Structure formats: C-alpha cells, structure tokens
Amino acid sequence: MSVAQSLQQLEQLIITNIDGLKHIIGSGRGDESILTPQSSRFGMPNLKTVCIDNCSMLESLFPICCTEGLVHLEEVRIKNVPKLHTIFPVEFNLQNLKTLRICNCMLGEVLLSMSVAQSLQQLEYLIIMGTDGLKHIIGSGRGDGSNTSRESILTPQNSRFGMPNLKTVCISDCSMLESLFPICCVEGLVHLKIKNVPKLHIIFPVECNLQNLKTLRICNCMLDEVLFSTSVAQSLQQLEHLVIEGIDGLKHIIGNGRGDGSNTSKEFIPPLMPNLKMIQISACNELESLLPICCVEGLTQLQMLEIIDVPKLRYVLGECDHMDHSSLQYGNQVFLPCLESLIFYGLENLVDMCPKHYQAKWPPLTEMIVEDCPNFATTSDNMKSKSIVSSPVGECVRWT
C-alpha cells in the first residue's frame, strides 16, 4: 500500500506472464481489504496506460476509491486473466478513457455499471473478445448487477447518457451476451463488428440513429427476423461496407416497422444508403430478400455485390408495394449504375435480380460469377461484360 501511494508520476503499468499474482495493490495485512472503499485513500494521478496479459491468478486491479485518482487513465488492455470477474467497481470514474480492450476473461454478467458508463465521455474504441460470462455491456443501475429486462437498457426512456466519442466497437466470442448499448450510445459509431454472439437477438433498437456508421460486419449471431427497421435504415447515410454472415434467423435486411418482418409496407421508403459500396451476404439460411426494390435508387455507389449460400433467396431486390415510386416509372433508368462485381454462389432458388414486371436495366460489369444457381437467368443482357465465358446450367458461369 505504501509503495502504491508513492506512485504519483507513474504513467504506464504493464504486467505480463505473472502466474502467482493475485492483486496489483496489497493492503499490507495479507487480506483482501484493498477491495473496499474504506481501505483506499490514494490514487495514481498520472497513470494513462494499463496493460495486463497472461496473469492466471489475478483477482483484482485497483481499489474502488482509487477512482478519483485514475481520472487520467486513457487506455486499458486486459487479456487472458481468467479469474478477474470485475474490472471496474460500480462508482469508478473513467472520464478520460479512450481505449478499452478485454480478451479472454471470465467476467461477471455486467461489464460497466450505469455510473461508470456515464463517465465514458472520451471512449473511442471498445473491443471485447472471449468473455463467456458477460451478459450486458452496461448494467441497469439497480445495484444487483442484473438486467433481467432486455428493454431496460435498449429504450431511450431508460438511458440518460451517451458515449459521444465511441467510434469503433468489436464484440466477438461472447456466448452469453444478450444486449449491447442504450440507443444514445450508438449515434457516433463508425465501425461495428459482431461475431459469434449467439444470444444477441437485437442489435439495433427500432429508433436508434446510425448516421455515422461506415462499416457493419455481423457474423454467426442468432438475430430476429429483421436487421434494420425502416427508420434505422434511413439513418445509414454514411454506410460503405455491409457484411452479414451465418445469421440463421434473419429473413429481411430492412423491415417495415410493423414487426412482422415483411417488406410490403404501403408507407413510402426514400432512397437508402447512398454511400454503400460493398455488400457481402453469406450462409443466411432464412433470408428471403436483400432489399425491397423501392430502396434501389439510393444505391448509386454500390460497386460489389456478393451473395453466397442463401438458399431461400429468390430475388436480390424483392417485391415492393410502392408502385408510384420513381424507380418503377422510368424504363430507361439503370439500377445500381456503379456496380462492377457480382458474385453469386449456392443460391438454389434465385430467379433474377428482381421480379420481371419491374423491367429493370442493369450496368455492364467488370466481373460476374454465378455458380450453383440453377434457376438464375438475368433478363438484362448488358449486365454481362464484353468478354463472356459461360458454362452449362448448374455449373459455374463467369463473365470477366
């Protein structure tokens, strides 16, 4: 304890491969009283970086009331610390933290209490990997560490704070995780990657705003039938890359807001995702439609479209009830004008790019690969490039 009290100038703390270590700071009495606020009256006012790696016995980091003495902490990286169940005590102040990376730790059900989350005004990067016990990123604030109601942290009425500088979130291999953030925490996100989170059914609440999101990658999650509500899709003005892989429950990328997962709402849907350049969809066994055709006017920058192993997909651009929409009125309009590369593989029910009665026109392509799509026969000859190499139906068809 006395040594820790003297560390007024310490800026970096890096501890790796210390198997016997249980506590960073000891009480001097051989017990665990260092974990209570009554027993800690000091801080490390200049500490900016903490990196802990491969400490198999470590149980605690800092005393609770060290909180005000760590206000300059900017980076925390913790990896392979299986006995560390609580990283930040309930009342910790992390007002200058910019990077939080946690990998392969057996955490409790909640990572951040509501009060700790409220202090994260400068957080930019959040990476969580291999934390099997974690159920919620942010707790409900009830003091019991639980979040029995999923809605309690997903509705704006229950979130009175945000992480205005949070730009990158990567979550992977969290087998128990059920919820991410309150709505207000996602508005500044630029990059979001989620992989192997089987209990996460809802990523984006109905009314959240993703106006700054540029990259979205979701892999091996058991989502509900709809990924985006119409209102969320309308906010995706900066989205450039969309990657969806191994989402068995997903039926529609964009829903109509009625909760039934269909894309046949009479409500007008304006052009969406004007900066989207790449779409990659694979191993989505229930997916029935990529986008309703009424959204296609917004996809003026799309360059690459790749769809692999989506057996129920019949049309890339599905049916739409908006018969008065401008896309459907001009027979000479070219859909997806910047499309260069199209790759289809294992789409056994795919018939065409869109239903034939829409009479769509498509651009010439630099690359077109179609394999194991026995029913696909696009009606637009100009979609193929000038150099054509083809194979019998059921084999690979490639134009380059």
MARKELO-993575 format. One record per residue (C-alpha): residue in one letter; x negated, y negated, z; residue number from 1. Coordinates in nm, 3 decimals. Example, Ala and Ser with C-alpha at 12.3 -4.5 7.8 and 13.67 -1.06 7.14 Angstrom:
# residues 2
+------+---------+---------+---------+------+
: resn :    east :   north :      up : resi :
+------+---------+---------+---------+------+
:    a :  -1.230 :   0.450 :   0.780 :    1 :
:    s :  -1.367 :   0.106 :   0.714 :    2 :
+------+---------+---------+---------+------+
***
This chain:
# residues 400
+------+---------+---------+---------+------+
: resn :    east :   north :      up : resi :
+------+---------+---------+---------+------+
:    m :   0.000 :   0.000 :   0.000 :    1 :
:    s :  -0.275 :  -0.247 :   0.093 :    2 :
:    v :  -0.459 :  -0.181 :  -0.234 :    3 :
:    a :  -0.141 :  -0.236 :  -0.434 :    4 :
:    q :  -0.080 :  -0.564 :  -0.254 :    5 :
:    s :  -0.418 :  -0.691 :  -0.376 :    6 :
:    l :  -0.346 :  -0.629 :  -0.748 :    7 :
:    q :  -0.238 :  -0.984 :  -0.820 :    8 :
:    q :  -0.428 :  -1.004 :  -1.151 :    9 :
:    l :  -0.353 :  -0.655 :  -1.287 :   10 :
:    e :  -0.219 :  -0.678 :  -1.644 :   11 :
:    q :  -0.236 :  -0.320 :  -1.775 :   12 :
:    l :  -0.167 :   0.006 :  -1.594 :   13 :
:    i :  -0.238 :   0.322 :  -1.795 :   14 :
:    i :  -0.223 :   0.667 :  -1.633 :   15 :
:    t :  -0.261 :   0.989 :  -1.835 :   16 :
:    n :  -0.305 :   1.358 :  -1.755 :   17 :
:    i :  -0.289 :   1.335 :  -1.374 :   18 :
:    d :  -0.109 :   1.654 :  -1.274 :   19 :
:    g :  -0.117 :   1.611 :  -0.895 :   20 :
:    l :   0.006 :   1.251 :  -0.880 :   21 :
:    k :   0.350 :   1.204 :  -0.717 :   22 :
:    h :   0.368 :   0.828 :  -0.655 :   23 :
:    i :   0.196 :   0.525 :  -0.807 :   24 :
:    i :   0.211 :   0.335 :  -0.477 :   25 :
:    g :   0.197 :   0.508 :  -0.140 :   26 :
:    s :   0.333 :   0.391 :   0.192 :   27 :
:    g :   0.021 :   0.484 :   0.382 :   28 :
:    r :   0.222 :   0.705 :   0.617 :   29 :
:    g :   0.241 :   1.016 :   0.398 :   30 :
:    d :   0.617 :   0.990 :   0.343 :   31 :
:    e :   0.840 :   0.854 :   0.066 :   32 :
:    s :   0.948 :   0.532 :   0.232 :   33 :
:    i :   0.794 :   0.344 :  -0.060 :   34 :
:    l :   1.116 :   0.401 :  -0.248 :   35 :
:    t :   1.327 :   0.183 :  -0.023 :   36 :
:    p :   1.351 :  -0.196 :  -0.043 :   37 :
:    q :   1.278 :  -0.238 :   0.328 :   38 :
:    s :   0.928 :  -0.097 :   0.285 :   39 :
:    s :   0.803 :  -0.303 :  -0.012 :   40 :
:    r :   0.715 :  -0.669 :   0.018 :   41 :
:    f :   0.481 :  -0.722 :  -0.273 :   42 :
:    g :   0.455 :  -0.738 :  -0.646 :   43 :
:    m :   0.213 :  -0.736 :  -0.939 :   44 :
:    p :   0.292 :  -1.074 :  -1.087 :   45 :
:    n :   0.066 :  -1.042 :  -1.393 :   46 :
:    l :   0.144 :  -0.682 :  -1.488 :   47 :
:    k :   0.250 :  -0.672 :  -1.855 :   48 :
:    t :   0.196 :  -0.313 :  -1.972 :   49 :
:    v :   0.268 :   0.023 :  -1.807 :   50 :
:    c :   0.188 :   0.348 :  -1.988 :   51 :
:    i :   0.236 :   0.683 :  -1.812 :   52 :
:    d :   0.168 :   1.008 :  -2.002 :   53 :
:    n :   0.146 :   1.375 :  -1.902 :   54 :
:    c :   0.192 :   1.343 :  -1.526 :   55 :
:    s :   0.383 :   1.660 :  -1.446 :   56 :
:    m :   0.437 :   1.589 :  -1.073 :   57 :
:    l :   0.511 :   1.216 :  -1.080 :   58 :
:    e :   0.838 :   1.133 :  -0.898 :   59 :
:    s :   0.839 :   0.753 :  -0.868 :   60 :
:    l :   0.692 :   0.443 :  -1.029 :   61 :
:    f :   0.742 :   0.128 :  -0.824 :   62 :
:    p :   0.923 :   0.041 :  -0.501 :   63 :
:    i :   1.265 :  -0.116 :  -0.551 :   64 :
:    c :   1.179 :  -0.457 :  -0.412 :   65 :
:    c :   0.875 :  -0.480 :  -0.632 :   66 :
:    t :   1.134 :  -0.602 :  -0.882 :   67 :
:    e :   1.075 :  -0.974 :  -0.849 :   68 :
:    g :   0.701 :  -0.915 :  -0.864 :   69 :
:    l :   0.722 :  -0.744 :  -1.205 :   70 :
:    v :   0.910 :  -1.011 :  -1.392 :   71 :
:    h :   0.629 :  -1.046 :  -1.649 :   72 :
:    l :   0.639 :  -0.681 :  -1.749 :   73 :
:    e :   0.662 :  -0.665 :  -2.131 :   74 :
:    e :   0.602 :  -0.301 :  -2.224 :   75 :
:    v :   0.686 :   0.031 :  -2.056 :   76 :
:    r :   0.593 :   0.362 :  -2.218 :   77 :
:    i :   0.661 :   0.688 :  -2.035 :   78 :
:    k :   0.600 :   1.030 :  -2.189 :   79 :
:    n :   0.602 :   1.386 :  -2.057 :   80 :
:    v :   0.690 :   1.310 :  -1.696 :   81 :
:    p :   0.947 :   1.584 :  -1.621 :   82 :
:    k :   1.008 :   1.505 :  -1.251 :   83 :
:    l :   1.072 :   1.134 :  -1.295 :   84 :
:    h :   1.451 :   1.110 :  -1.266 :   85 :
:    t :   1.484 :   0.735 :  -1.202 :   86 :
:    i :   1.269 :   0.479 :  -1.382 :   87 :
:    f :   1.432 :   0.154 :  -1.280 :   88 :
:    p :   1.605 :   0.110 :  -0.943 :   89 :
:    v :   1.955 :  -0.038 :  -0.950 :   90 :
:    e :   1.854 :  -0.401 :  -0.888 :   91 :
:    f :   1.535 :  -0.418 :  -1.093 :   92 :
:    n :   1.461 :  -0.739 :  -1.286 :   93 :
:    l :   1.313 :  -0.684 :  -1.635 :   94 :
:    q :   1.370 :  -1.028 :  -1.779 :   95 :
:    n :   1.056 :  -1.024 :  -1.998 :   96 :
:    l :   1.054 :  -0.659 :  -2.105 :   97 :
:    k :   1.023 :  -0.629 :  -2.484 :   98 :
:    t :   0.948 :  -0.260 :  -2.543 :   99 :
:    l :   1.086 :   0.044 :  -2.361 :  100 :
:    r :   0.983 :   0.389 :  -2.481 :  101 :
:    i :   1.077 :   0.706 :  -2.290 :  102 :
:    c :   0.992 :   1.052 :  -2.423 :  103 :
:    n :   1.038 :   1.399 :  -2.278 :  104 :
:    c :   1.154 :   1.305 :  -1.929 :  105 :
:    m :   1.429 :   1.472 :  -1.725 :  106 :
:    l :   1.622 :   1.157 :  -1.633 :  107 :
:    g :   1.941 :   1.123 :  -1.435 :  108 :
:    e :   2.273 :   1.058 :  -1.608 :  109 :
:    v :   2.222 :   0.680 :  -1.642 :  110 :
:    l :   1.910 :   0.502 :  -1.767 :  111 :
:    l :   1.997 :   0.141 :  -1.685 :  112 :
:    s :   2.230 :   0.008 :  -1.419 :  113 :
:    m :   2.454 :  -0.278 :  -1.525 :  114 :
:    s :   2.243 :  -0.530 :  -1.334 :  115 :
:    v :   1.918 :  -0.407 :  -1.490 :  116 :
:    a :   2.074 :  -0.419 :  -1.837 :  117 :
:    q :   2.184 :  -0.776 :  -1.773 :  118 :
:    s :   1.822 :  -0.876 :  -1.719 :  119 :
:    l :   1.702 :  -0.737 :  -2.055 :  120 :
:    q :   1.733 :  -1.063 :  -2.244 :  121 :
:    q :   1.400 :  -1.015 :  -2.425 :  122 :
:    l :   1.418 :  -0.644 :  -2.506 :  123 :
:    e :   1.338 :  -0.580 :  -2.874 :  124 :
:    y :   1.254 :  -0.210 :  -2.901 :  125 :
:    l :   1.428 :   0.082 :  -2.729 :  126 :
:    i :   1.307 :   0.434 :  -2.804 :  127 :
:    i :   1.446 :   0.734 :  -2.614 :  128 :
:    m :   1.345 :   1.087 :  -2.710 :  129 :
:    g :   1.390 :   1.426 :  -2.548 :  130 :
:    t :   1.576 :   1.321 :  -2.231 :  131 :
:    d :   1.815 :   1.610 :  -2.181 :  132 :
:    g :   1.985 :   1.491 :  -1.862 :  133 :
:    l :   2.075 :   1.145 :  -1.987 :  134 :
:    k :   2.447 :   1.079 :  -2.046 :  135 :
:    h :   2.467 :   0.699 :  -2.072 :  136 :
:    i :   2.218 :   0.428 :  -2.162 :  137 :
:    i :   2.399 :   0.177 :  -1.941 :  138 :
:    g :   2.591 :   0.262 :  -1.625 :  139 :
:    s :   2.937 :   0.146 :  -1.536 :  140 :
:    g :   2.824 :  -0.069 :  -1.244 :  141 :
:    r :   3.034 :   0.124 :  -0.992 :  142 :
:    g :   2.725 :   0.226 :  -0.798 :  143 :
:    d :   2.784 :   0.600 :  -0.829 :  144 :
:    g :   2.574 :   0.643 :  -1.140 :  145 :
:    s :   2.866 :   0.781 :  -1.333 :  146 :
:    n :   3.051 :   0.686 :  -1.645 :  147 :
:    t :   3.349 :   0.915 :  -1.636 :  148 :
:    s :   3.543 :   0.685 :  -1.865 :  149 :
:    r :   3.376 :   0.651 :  -2.204 :  150 :
:    e :   3.576 :   0.340 :  -2.274 :  151 :
:    s :   3.439 :   0.162 :  -1.967 :  152 :
:    i :   3.118 :   0.070 :  -2.146 :  153 :
:    l :   3.246 :   0.052 :  -2.501 :  154 :
:    t :   3.507 :  -0.221 :  -2.471 :  155 :
:    p :   3.433 :  -0.594 :  -2.467 :  156 :
:    q :   3.651 :  -0.643 :  -2.160 :  157 :
:    n :   3.401 :  -0.443 :  -1.956 :  158 :
:    s :   3.079 :  -0.592 :  -2.092 :  159 :
:    r :   2.974 :  -0.935 :  -1.976 :  160 :
:    f :   2.621 :  -0.931 :  -2.106 :  161 :
:    g :   2.415 :  -0.858 :  -2.409 :  162 :
:    m :   2.067 :  -0.778 :  -2.530 :  163 :
:    p :   2.041 :  -1.064 :  -2.778 :  164 :
:    n :   1.689 :  -0.975 :  -2.899 :  165 :
:    l :   1.737 :  -0.598 :  -2.934 :  166 :
:    k :   1.633 :  -0.518 :  -3.291 :  167 :
:    t :   1.526 :  -0.152 :  -3.303 :  168 :
:    v :   1.689 :   0.147 :  -3.134 :  169 :
:    c :   1.573 :   0.506 :  -3.187 :  170 :
:    i :   1.751 :   0.784 :  -2.998 :  171 :
:    s :   1.664 :   1.149 :  -3.060 :  172 :
:    d :   1.695 :   1.490 :  -2.894 :  173 :
:    c :   1.924 :   1.381 :  -2.612 :  174 :
:    s :   2.154 :   1.679 :  -2.576 :  175 :
:    m :   2.384 :   1.529 :  -2.310 :  176 :
:    l :   2.411 :   1.167 :  -2.427 :  177 :
:    e :   2.773 :   1.054 :  -2.461 :  178 :
:    s :   2.754 :   0.675 :  -2.507 :  179 :
:    l :   2.517 :   0.406 :  -2.626 :  180 :
:    f :   2.595 :   0.041 :  -2.554 :  181 :
:    p :   2.871 :  -0.207 :  -2.487 :  182 :
:    i :   2.984 :  -0.384 :  -2.802 :  183 :
:    c :   2.793 :  -0.705 :  -2.735 :  184 :
:    c :   2.458 :  -0.523 :  -2.720 :  185 :
:    v :   2.454 :  -0.425 :  -3.089 :  186 :
:    e :   2.506 :  -0.757 :  -3.264 :  187 :
:    g :   2.134 :  -0.828 :  -3.308 :  188 :
:    l :   2.036 :  -0.475 :  -3.416 :  189 :
:    v :   1.825 :  -0.448 :  -3.732 :  190 :
:    h :   1.725 :  -0.079 :  -3.725 :  191 :
:    l :   1.922 :   0.208 :  -3.569 :  192 :
:    k :   1.815 :   0.573 :  -3.582 :  193 :
:    i :   2.002 :   0.850 :  -3.401 :  194 :
:    k :   1.903 :   1.216 :  -3.431 :  195 :
:    n :   2.007 :   1.536 :  -3.252 :  196 :
:    v :   2.260 :   1.386 :  -3.013 :  197 :
:    p :   2.541 :   1.645 :  -3.029 :  198 :
:    k :   2.775 :   1.493 :  -2.769 :  199 :
:    l :   2.778 :   1.143 :  -2.913 :  200 :
:    h :   3.116 :   1.117 :  -3.088 :  201 :
:    i :   3.147 :   0.739 :  -3.125 :  202 :
:    i :   2.852 :   0.521 :  -3.224 :  203 :
:    f :   3.027 :   0.201 :  -3.325 :  204 :
:    p :   3.332 :   0.075 :  -3.136 :  205 :
:    v :   3.614 :  -0.047 :  -3.362 :  206 :
:    e :   3.544 :  -0.419 :  -3.323 :  207 :
:    c :   3.163 :  -0.433 :  -3.300 :  208 :
:    n :   2.965 :  -0.666 :  -3.522 :  209 :
:    l :   2.663 :  -0.527 :  -3.710 :  210 :
:    q :   2.584 :  -0.841 :  -3.904 :  211 :
:    n :   2.204 :  -0.797 :  -3.878 :  212 :
:    l :   2.175 :  -0.421 :  -3.929 :  213 :
:    k :   1.945 :  -0.328 :  -4.220 :  214 :
:    t :   1.866 :   0.039 :  -4.160 :  215 :
:    l :   2.101 :   0.307 :  -4.028 :  216 :
:    r :   1.998 :   0.671 :  -4.002 :  217 :
:    i :   2.219 :   0.930 :  -3.826 :  218 :
:    c :   2.119 :   1.297 :  -3.819 :  219 :
:    n :   2.268 :   1.605 :  -3.653 :  220 :
:    c :   2.540 :   1.445 :  -3.442 :  221 :
:    m :   2.897 :   1.563 :  -3.383 :  222 :
:    l :   3.083 :   1.243 :  -3.472 :  223 :
:    d :   3.454 :   1.178 :  -3.505 :  224 :
:    e :   3.618 :   1.174 :  -3.849 :  225 :
:    v :   3.531 :   0.811 :  -3.933 :  226 :
:    l :   3.191 :   0.644 :  -3.902 :  227 :
:    f :   3.291 :   0.280 :  -3.960 :  228 :
:    s :   3.622 :   0.110 :  -3.907 :  229 :
:    t :   3.708 :  -0.139 :  -4.181 :  230 :
:    s :   3.619 :  -0.434 :  -3.958 :  231 :
:    v :   3.278 :  -0.286 :  -3.872 :  232 :
:    a :   3.208 :  -0.213 :  -4.241 :  233 :
:    q :   3.289 :  -0.573 :  -4.326 :  234 :
:    s :   3.016 :  -0.691 :  -4.089 :  235 :
:    l :   2.744 :  -0.488 :  -4.267 :  236 :
:    q :   2.632 :  -0.775 :  -4.485 :  237 :
:    q :   2.259 :  -0.703 :  -4.439 :  238 :
:    l :   2.260 :  -0.321 :  -4.454 :  239 :
:    e :   1.999 :  -0.193 :  -4.700 :  240 :
:    h :   1.948 :   0.176 :  -4.619 :  241 :
:    l :   2.215 :   0.426 :  -4.510 :  242 :
:    v :   2.110 :   0.783 :  -4.428 :  243 :
:    i :   2.359 :   1.038 :  -4.290 :  244 :
:    e :   2.255 :   1.399 :  -4.239 :  245 :
:    g :   2.413 :   1.700 :  -4.072 :  246 :
:    i :   2.732 :   1.535 :  -3.940 :  247 :
:    d :   2.984 :   1.820 :  -3.941 :  248 :
:    g :   3.292 :   1.636 :  -3.811 :  249 :
:    l :   3.264 :   1.333 :  -4.039 :  250 :
:    k :   3.535 :   1.302 :  -4.307 :  251 :
:    h :   3.508 :   0.939 :  -4.415 :  252 :
:    i :   3.232 :   0.680 :  -4.404 :  253 :
:    i :   3.487 :   0.399 :  -4.379 :  254 :
:    g :   3.828 :   0.435 :  -4.214 :  255 :
:    n :   4.130 :   0.212 :  -4.250 :  256 :
:    g :   4.165 :   0.126 :  -3.881 :  257 :
:    r :   4.480 :   0.334 :  -3.832 :  258 :
:    g :   4.291 :   0.610 :  -3.650 :  259 :
:    d :   4.389 :   0.888 :  -3.894 :  260 :
:    g :   4.062 :   0.885 :  -4.087 :  261 :
:    s :   4.214 :   0.820 :  -4.429 :  262 :
:    n :   4.113 :   0.562 :  -4.685 :  263 :
:    t :   4.457 :   0.477 :  -4.822 :  264 :
:    s :   4.546 :   0.163 :  -4.630 :  265 :
:    k :   4.752 :  -0.097 :  -4.820 :  266 :
:    e :   4.550 :  -0.365 :  -4.647 :  267 :
:    f :   4.308 :  -0.541 :  -4.881 :  268 :
:    i :   3.944 :  -0.445 :  -4.827 :  269 :
:    p :   3.698 :  -0.708 :  -4.951 :  270 :
:    p :   3.367 :  -0.614 :  -5.119 :  271 :
:    l :   3.136 :  -0.449 :  -4.867 :  272 :
:    m :   2.762 :  -0.403 :  -4.806 :  273 :
:    p :   2.629 :  -0.645 :  -5.070 :  274 :
:    n :   2.263 :  -0.570 :  -4.983 :  275 :
:    l :   2.285 :  -0.191 :  -4.973 :  276 :
:    k :   2.004 :  -0.042 :  -5.185 :  277 :
:    m :   1.990 :   0.324 :  -5.089 :  278 :
:    i :   2.247 :   0.585 :  -4.978 :  279 :
:    q :   2.140 :   0.935 :  -4.876 :  280 :
:    i :   2.404 :   1.183 :  -4.757 :  281 :
:    s :   2.331 :   1.549 :  -4.683 :  282 :
:    a :   2.476 :   1.851 :  -4.500 :  283 :
:    c :   2.811 :   1.694 :  -4.411 :  284 :
:    n :   3.047 :   1.989 :  -4.443 :  285 :
:    e :   3.372 :   1.798 :  -4.385 :  286 :
:    l :   3.303 :   1.477 :  -4.576 :  287 :
:    e :   3.584 :   1.408 :  -4.824 :  288 :
:    s :   3.497 :   1.062 :  -4.953 :  289 :
:    l :   3.193 :   0.841 :  -4.958 :  290 :
:    l :   3.367 :   0.508 :  -5.008 :  291 :
:    p :   3.707 :   0.400 :  -5.138 :  292 :
:    i :   3.669 :   0.269 :  -5.490 :  293 :
:    c :   3.810 :  -0.068 :  -5.386 :  294 :
:    c :   3.482 :  -0.133 :  -5.198 :  295 :
:    v :   3.259 :  -0.083 :  -5.500 :  296 :
:    e :   3.239 :  -0.448 :  -5.605 :  297 :
:    g :   3.020 :  -0.518 :  -5.305 :  298 :
:    l :   2.756 :  -0.259 :  -5.401 :  299 :
:    t :   2.583 :  -0.478 :  -5.656 :  300 :
:    q :   2.232 :  -0.398 :  -5.526 :  301 :
:    l :   2.261 :  -0.019 :  -5.491 :  302 :
:    q :   1.961 :   0.146 :  -5.661 :  303 :
:    m :   1.958 :   0.504 :  -5.530 :  304 :
:    l :   2.242 :   0.745 :  -5.453 :  305 :
:    e :   2.157 :   1.091 :  -5.321 :  306 :
:    i :   2.419 :   1.343 :  -5.205 :  307 :
:    i :   2.318 :   1.698 :  -5.108 :  308 :
:    d :   2.523 :   1.988 :  -4.968 :  309 :
:    v :   2.858 :   1.816 :  -4.920 :  310 :
:    p :   3.097 :   2.095 :  -5.027 :  311 :
:    k :   3.432 :   1.913 :  -4.985 :  312 :
:    l :   3.340 :   1.601 :  -5.179 :  313 :
:    r :   3.549 :   1.567 :  -5.496 :  314 :
:    y :   3.479 :   1.206 :  -5.590 :  315 :
:    v :   3.193 :   0.981 :  -5.484 :  316 :
:    l :   3.433 :   0.686 :  -5.486 :  317 :
:    g :   3.767 :   0.806 :  -5.360 :  318 :
:    e :   4.128 :   0.711 :  -5.412 :  319 :
:    c :   4.246 :   0.367 :  -5.311 :  320 :
:    d :   4.593 :   0.213 :  -5.287 :  321 :
:    h :   4.475 :  -0.136 :  -5.380 :  322 :
:    m :   4.600 :  -0.127 :  -5.740 :  323 :
:    d :   4.584 :  -0.504 :  -5.760 :  324 :
:    h :   4.217 :  -0.512 :  -5.667 :  325 :
:    s :   3.999 :  -0.684 :  -5.927 :  326 :
:    s :   3.772 :  -0.383 :  -5.975 :  327 :
:    l :   4.063 :  -0.191 :  -6.121 :  328 :
:    q :   4.177 :  -0.459 :  -6.366 :  329 :
:    y :   3.871 :  -0.508 :  -6.589 :  330 :
:    g :   3.797 :  -0.215 :  -6.814 :  331 :
:    n :   3.461 :  -0.358 :  -6.927 :  332 :
:    q :   3.321 :  -0.406 :  -6.578 :  333 :
:    v :   3.016 :  -0.189 :  -6.496 :  334 :
:    f :   3.025 :  -0.038 :  -6.148 :  335 :
:    l :   2.702 :  -0.015 :  -5.947 :  336 :
:    p :   2.510 :  -0.227 :  -6.202 :  337 :
:    c :   2.167 :  -0.181 :  -6.035 :  338 :
:    l :   2.189 :   0.196 :  -5.990 :  339 :
:    e :   1.870 :   0.363 :  -6.115 :  340 :
:    s :   1.852 :   0.704 :  -5.949 :  341 :
:    l :   2.135 :   0.952 :  -5.891 :  342 :
:    i :   2.071 :   1.291 :  -5.727 :  343 :
:    f :   2.350 :   1.545 :  -5.667 :  344 :
:    y :   2.281 :   1.892 :  -5.529 :  345 :
:    g :   2.514 :   2.159 :  -5.392 :  346 :
:    l :   2.841 :   1.970 :  -5.447 :  347 :
:    e :   3.060 :   2.260 :  -5.547 :  348 :
:    n :   3.386 :   2.063 :  -5.559 :  349 :
:    l :   3.255 :   1.740 :  -5.710 :  350 :
:    v :   3.456 :   1.648 :  -6.018 :  351 :
:    d :   3.343 :   1.299 :  -6.116 :  352 :
:    m :   3.214 :   0.970 :  -5.982 :  353 :
:    c :   3.573 :   0.853 :  -5.935 :  354 :
:    p :   3.923 :   0.961 :  -6.039 :  355 :
:    k :   3.954 :   0.936 :  -6.420 :  356 :
:    h :   4.250 :   0.698 :  -6.420 :  357 :
:    y :   4.025 :   0.419 :  -6.293 :  358 :
:    q :   3.836 :   0.417 :  -6.627 :  359 :
:    a :   3.513 :   0.305 :  -6.467 :  360 :
:    k :   3.193 :   0.225 :  -6.654 :  361 :
:    w :   2.851 :   0.307 :  -6.513 :  362 :
:    p :   2.500 :   0.177 :  -6.583 :  363 :
:    p :   2.224 :   0.370 :  -6.765 :  364 :
:    l :   1.995 :   0.546 :  -6.519 :  365 :
:    t :   1.622 :   0.594 :  -6.488 :  366 :
:    e :   1.674 :   0.931 :  -6.318 :  367 :
:    m :   1.973 :   1.161 :  -6.291 :  368 :
:    i :   1.951 :   1.507 :  -6.129 :  369 :
:    v :   2.256 :   1.732 :  -6.096 :  370 :
:    e :   2.213 :   2.083 :  -5.959 :  371 :
:    d :   2.468 :   2.337 :  -5.833 :  372 :
:    c :   2.759 :   2.106 :  -5.913 :  373 :
:    p :   2.958 :   2.335 :  -6.146 :  374 :
:    n :   3.263 :   2.108 :  -6.178 :  375 :
:    f :   3.087 :   1.777 :  -6.225 :  376 :
:    a :   3.125 :   1.617 :  -6.567 :  377 :
:    t :   3.096 :   1.240 :  -6.566 :  378 :
:    t :   3.311 :   1.067 :  -6.823 :  379 :
:    s :   3.061 :   0.786 :  -6.877 :  380 :
:    d :   2.802 :   0.865 :  -7.145 :  381 :
:    n :   2.600 :   0.553 :  -7.078 :  382 :
:    m :   2.523 :   0.678 :  -6.726 :  383 :
:    k :   2.257 :   0.902 :  -6.884 :  384 :
:    s :   1.928 :   0.751 :  -6.992 :  385 :
:    k :   1.799 :   0.768 :  -7.347 :  386 :
:    s :   1.584 :   1.077 :  -7.283 :  387 :
:    i :   1.811 :   1.372 :  -7.199 :  388 :
:    v :   1.724 :   1.723 :  -7.086 :  389 :
:    s :   2.019 :   1.943 :  -6.988 :  390 :
:    s :   2.085 :   2.297 :  -6.868 :  391 :
:    p :   2.395 :   2.524 :  -6.863 :  392 :
:    v :   2.666 :   2.456 :  -6.607 :  393 :
:    g :   2.571 :   2.583 :  -6.264 :  394 :
:    e :   2.200 :   2.523 :  -6.321 :  395 :
:    c :   2.003 :   2.205 :  -6.287 :  396 :
:    v :   2.097 :   1.917 :  -6.513 :  397 :
:    r :   1.832 :   1.647 :  -6.522 :  398 :
:    w :   1.810 :   1.325 :  -6.720 :  399 :
:    t :   1.490 :   1.122 :  -6.693 :  400 :
+------+---------+---------+---------+------+
***
